[in-house]
Amino acid sequence: MKPGDLVRWTHPDDEGLGLVLKVVSQPDRIGCGEAVIMWLPSKEHPAGHTGCYPARHHYMETISEAR
């Protein structure tokens, strides 16, 4: 995961698309890492939102990598 990647949150109760703004720490074998993600508006968050999320999570997938 790196800044500029487009990610998808796949939780059945609140799916969403987001843009990775900053990687705080990369995932490794003992931790999930952290990334700041700007989420586009969704059903649960009509205004969108930005926050720090695990960089490796079973509900998050990278759908387009930045160059």
N, C-alpha and C positions, 0 to 999 in steps of 0.2 A: 504494500500500500504506500502511495506517495501523493503529495499535493497535486491536485488536478484530476485525480481518479474520480470516476462516477460510480457510485455505489447504490445498491438496492437493499432496503430493509424488507425482509420477506415474512415477518410475523403475520399470521392470518388476521389478527385484529387490527393491525395498522401497518399496511405496506407503504413504502415511500422511496423516493429517490433523493440522493444527496451528493454533494460535491465535497471532497476532502480538501480542507483548507490548510491543515498543518498536521504533521505526524509528530506527536509529542514523544512517543517511544515506540520502537518497532516490536512486534511480537517475537518472543523467543520460546525456547522449550519449556520454560517455567511460567511465562506470563503472556497475557493477551495483548499487551501494548495499549497505547491510547492514541486517538486521532480526533482532531476538531473537525466536525462535519456540519456543513450548512445544508439543512433539509429543505426541500421544496414544499410548498403547501400540500397538505393531504387532508383526508376526511377528519382525522383526529386533531390535526394542527393546521387549521385553515390559513393561518398567517405564516406558516413555515417556522423554523426555529434553528438555532445553532447551539452546539454543545459538544462536550467531550464524550467520546464513546470508545468501547473496546475496539481495537484495530482488528482483532480476530474474534468473531462471534458467529455462532451457528445460524443466526438470522441475517447476517450481512454477507453480501457477495459483491465483488467488483465486476461491473458490467462493461466498463471501458477504462483502459489504462491511459494515463497522460503520457505524452512522449518525452 
